[in-house]
Amino acid sequence: MIKAVRKGIVGNGVETIKDLANLLSSKNYRGSVIFTAEPTNDQRKMLEDICPTKALFSIKENNAMGLDNGKCIMCGYCSVVSEAIKISNKPVIPAKIKSQIIDYSNPQTFPSEKSYEQIGNELKEKIQKIFGRSLAIRQVDAGSCNGCEIEITALNNPIYDIERFGIHFVASPRHADVLLVTGPASRNMEIALLRTYEATPGPKIVIAVGACACSGGIFGDTYATTGGIDKVVPVDVYIPGCPPRPEVLIQGLLLAVDRMIKNGK
Amino acid sequence: MNNTNLENYAKEITDKFSNKITTTYQNNDELHLNVELNDMPKICDYVYKNLNARLATIICSDEQKNTGGFVIRYVFEKDGAFIFIIVSTGQGLSFPSIALHVPAATLYEREIKDMFGLTPTGNPDTRSLVLHEHWPDEIFPLRKEFELETKVKRQEKEYPFLRVQGEGICEIPVGPVHAGIIEPGHFRFSILGENIINLETRLFYTHKGIEKLAESMKLDETLLLSERIAGDESVANSSAFCQAIEKIAQVDIPKRAKKIRTIFGELERIYNHVGTLAGISTDASFPFGAARLNILKERLMQLNESLSGNRILFGVNRIGGVRCDITDENKKLILETLSEIAYDFDKIILLLKSKSSFMDRLRGTGAIPKKIAYDLGTVGIVARCVGIDVDTRRDHPYGSYYLHNHKTPQELMQHQIEMEKRTGDALARFEIRVQEVRDSFDIIEESLNLENDALFTSIPERLEPFRSSLGWAESHRGQTLHWVMIGENNSIFRYKIRTASFCNWPVIEQAVLNDIVPDFPLVNKSLDLSYSGNDL
């Protein structure tokens, strides 16, 4: 290996990136699926057939097609068989209501994008309003493949540094405001998840992280899984993705706090 | 591959048990011996003790429709070859246990009991493993008559943990929901003061029915499923699955694809090892080192994304080759990024090694006795940290690893001396990971001279039903072994997955015995085992 001469990593330079919006998502990122044209009848059949998690579905009434981002695992198989579909390098936006994570082949507007710093600061204000200074998160793995955990762990690294916004991970559900749940809720974890939920003091919010938590994902609804966290506990926010990027996780947290004010819980 | 070796073993076993082996069949690097159920323990014992072969896996499949019974395949690994000892249970629902001769077989037999309802007669541990106490007794998910979508009722029952009794002994139950951001599992410590007297692990909380699910999927979908066996081993597991299918289809993938698989496999190893080293640093109470290493991990994950479109390398492989190309531009990116990371990595490791409190924390912690590591059939880092010299990349070269196996006699000697010195503690595992990261940098650099051929080769439309094959890869945790049997119409008849974690989990109960409770997180992290890869 060529040894480049550069400033050492063990120095005191600031590694945390202020505006990640443009920097992070590389142009190759396999993100959300976009309809570029209205799929024809044949294409629709083909797309429904190729989609491994049945995220793509036909709508009979207007001959259009829908995409449930909560099921999509971003494998990109659909873009190979059909011209009507393109993979963008933008992640899917989290939503509070399950129907909001569904896209349609009919044209529609995309929500405005905010930079990472902006999102964080908005979040900081909201959190301060509700909880005074901080938001405590308890992460629960209900049968995930560990992919989502890698991204959640990344929130704590010096580059994303989520603690600067007053959000931190706690060791017990008794100390938590938010449950960040991953996995398709395996049957063996069902009781544990329910107990963790019950142990969390109110007001509490539950965030389903990843395609598995939103819908069962590739693991579906089988003898060993329950097909999504919302089958076991009430979910406030859905964060799609396989796995969702760290900045999308922050967006999900923002949504969660927003919801809390509205419900006045 | 090692055809002469294989013939020698075939001859040795058939000479010894000539009248007991009904048929022999040889295929590339697999030797299949069909034997009678009652003769099986003796033959397994001979292969294990006299041939010194390692138990690689035990595969059960429900072939009642084809052969009129359940078929159990005992797979032993020796010198780059796999020896299959195949028995059929016929009408009966039990088989003799080999757990007392081959300790590593215990868990496989308990798994078969849960998933197929076959009783291993003579296995000392009769408790359930995969299906927890709340599953009804008469549910056997991997039998063919069991429907994938069945929702079974819960029943009330207690799991009998091993009770340690005596004055001053108390129990600490931990999990399944842990304090950190990790996967679920239950640990039951019996302690005297701070000293751990006994540890019992209870896993399979993340059991998602992957093996059963695969039987209802198309081949391309199963590939996606194999990537998600354990999110951080996606390249290793999908490569192993692809290789199994490619061997069944009898196709040879292009050289370019082989090298790209190797490169992504090593990228996966680097980012995970760096992450584990960061975790070790956290658990040894040195957050500064952890923060710096996590910066490197993040950079590596961003590199992953620009190369493959996914931060944890989902979507690299396809059956017959690879999906993502490495262009000249990418080559430059890899070289530049890795040279920076290699430079920073060396600096951090130097820093960590200069902190005596850090090194003291690792030295002697979580030491594994060599005999136990051998008996439990450990693989990967866990085996290498006690000096058991196994590495799938060298023993069963796949991808383009055969290009990296040439060592001079002097290097070989040095390697052997290194192996002898290893003590099996957390420090040994730390050092091996550091070394492997450096080796991976070299392997990637050497692999970048890609051939100019295709990215993939097409496989036949229809694969011959009931052909089966093994695929393997060395993940950052160790050997992952996938066995696929094709069914009718290109479906999957049986997909047996054995990741490194399944072999290595039992060792943690032994590794903590000389330690105190606060050492447990460090021991656990230094072993770096996957829950999802174990539970399937």
Interface residues (C-beta under 8 A of the other chain):
Chain A: M1 I2 K3 A4 R6 G8 I9 V10 E15 L24 S25 S26 K27 N28 Y29 R30 P52 I73 M74 C75 G76 Y77 I87 R138 Q139 V140 D141 A142 G143 S144 C145 N146 G147 C148 E149 I150 E151 I152 T153 A154 N156 N157 P158 I159 Y160 F169 A171 S172 P173 G183 P184 S186 R187 N188 M189 I191 A192 T196 I218 F219 G220 D221 T222 Y223 A224 T225 C242 P243 R245
Chain B: H132 H134 I139 P141 F146 E147 L148 E149 T150 K151 V152 P176 V177 A179 G180 I181 I182 E183 P184 F204 Y205 T206 H207 K208 G209 I210 K212 L213 M217 K218 D220 E221 L224 L225 R228 I229 A230 G231 D232 S234 G275 A291 R292 N294 I295 L296 K297 E298 M301 Q302 E305 S306 L307 S308 G309 N310 R311 I312 F314 G315 L335 E336 L338 S339 E340 A342 Y343 D344 K347 I348 L351 F441 D442 E445 S530 Y531 S532 D535
